[in-house]
Amino acid sequence: MIQHTTTEQVRNLSADAPRRETRLPLLITGVAGVPGYNALPYFSSKYPGQVVGVRQVNNWRMLGENIVACDVEDVDGLKRLFDQYQFKAVLNCGGSCALKSCEMDPSMAWRINFESVRNLLHVLEGTDTRLVQLSIDLVYSDKNGGGYFEHEPTDPVTIYGKTMAASENLIQLERPETAVLRISLPMGISFNGHAGAIDWIQSRFAKNKPATLYYDEVRTPTYTDCLNRVIDDMLGRDAAGIFHAGGPRRLSLYQIAQIINRVGDYDPNNLMGCMRVEAGPMPPRAGDVTMDSTKLADELGYDPFDPWPLHDCWMPTHDEWHYERPADELRGAQQIQELLYRNPRLQF
């Protein structure tokens, strides 16, 4: 009789597979962005003295004992950095995700998002350095029902998405042993206070200004707390290729703003909603780009992401949900810190 292996059995087998320790020292690029900014303290705490973060030279406000200034587009500077530290692993979080800036200055977008990857691959050529590359769900445009799988062809609508898709292709061609993690919206703090999804939306509400978000742009956000653990696990594996790294909750940008508005106890009248077509052509907006992350879960042997937000009670049930303010519900800026920026389940 033929015995079929269940998904749970596959995950258990994968979990029992040997995993090396994360190779050190570790280089983290793009530490001014939300994924890199949250990864740096996580890895620095876990591997003290073995982690270096790279920020752009012109970002002089970002300082730290293990942060160095080096433009990843500067191949000679990268070579000197590698000669000095002899990195055994690289987490590449670099790039510009500013949609409008990329549309207005495509040459900048290609330089920062694509040429920097080419330079990094050039420096890594001939080494056994482990590379984990972060990409994005915006390599897709829109799919009725969402749930993109890794094998589906990319069709980005933005310059940002096009540069990221091209970088993925370059990596698969020149360094196929790399693990590429397509992330969605990483929910965590940002260095400048407005780069992250939470930061920008909350900053509007905190200033009593309106924020307009889309009903029909749908993503699969994750806590950066979860993402850090997944990256750490992947750095210690030989897993190669593209993996979707989106969370289990499908949320429109409007719903995300509803959550921030209500949890923060902000004026509900300041949240506006619209369809993408009503927002104008600049920058172009993707639609439902939610991802199915089963492949990643099967590789790791466990479900990698908790829902964002963790608790079901903060999931909007209708378009006016953020107007509801039960008397016994804890709300405010501290609640945003404890419930939305950080995964409550992973805090001790």
Steps between C-alpha positions, in 0.01 A plus 500: 500500500633846410542722804465873449704744705292773659602865512550471876730199452701692240542786746610263776760343271626844404519603864713193580744580218839623623538875523839659541556795726467836328833567334693787651593777472175626348451808282158668494449756224229764489472550876310827453200314359241328719620137450868587544441744786315231696736219400815680618421507876359145486812350345738728693348379827510136396851513350682778690807635325426298187253721313564809285228722355546713190327830437529746214782752533262798485289365786735658753238512777507122536778413740596190697807312609437225246359720222731599215444741212532340157288548191418153372525644149871562575659169402850603611367607838321167533819310419689688770224425748511128420880496519481656844229281654505177292125459515364146488135604463313794352143616553427744218221737603625788286297696251256784455133412549371855457249439221464858379872576519577192293242599239634855480864391486529157336878525467526537879274200550702280266827611658391436858278195450675319217857617450567465871402133478725454198788652697431280801498188283828610344662531844361161607619321185718201583408498871273270700340794682135433573268761346139562598339763279178684586262572215138616501143397418477797262672297229135406437220727382163356600332162517135434560494325834870550557711220637791520256734202481872524427474342156258763368658753262571848629323800345582811705322829433759726667865580431573378851340163428678474165841563655436243770383239250811564289718456810333168575572380145862611524552315827343181368728517198828589669464357852223240497592371847355822644173505697274782381224590745211696352362698790186709520453789745749456788330635811760656726658831592699700247811712546352827375157453655300506178643234267293212632133437436407548865722807536357688205136428576539570871687825433202631302251412771725630780513840326120493457545482123302281260645184351357343185558129449387252237219248532640287220875480569532183705817375667619231744689696771731345759646601832871572461542289817388197299697600192824522698465142620422375150805677356721357773372152421553544127853630551587166656349290223594415144149575372521669162260677269201726558282468807189701579520647850159652556283473808178300537268803514384670180451871566422794276691820564170650616455221756856550624422869552177408679698289746757773565224760539302301755790350695658846525167657598527762226217701345316253272389782272858544380501164322390517137468212256500478123558262214835505321346634180386812687852586617652599167781346299801602714628278637327196350348273765488124513181322605473167678860379529448267795739207503474134592796414726448124518834431330687690771306325777581162345869589482515618860277230644273747679263787427741795489268793566241587758210710371539877502336616717534199725157511661182445297317770693699764309396372159255745333161353421355786290594840356381692808661263753756759614219722630412240764670577831392259777543648847706206629742500205858615561611747232770760448857545382632245750261238362634561150850434633396183680253353251599622152872583497590191700358150507346464847558125495877542467545757776623378835 
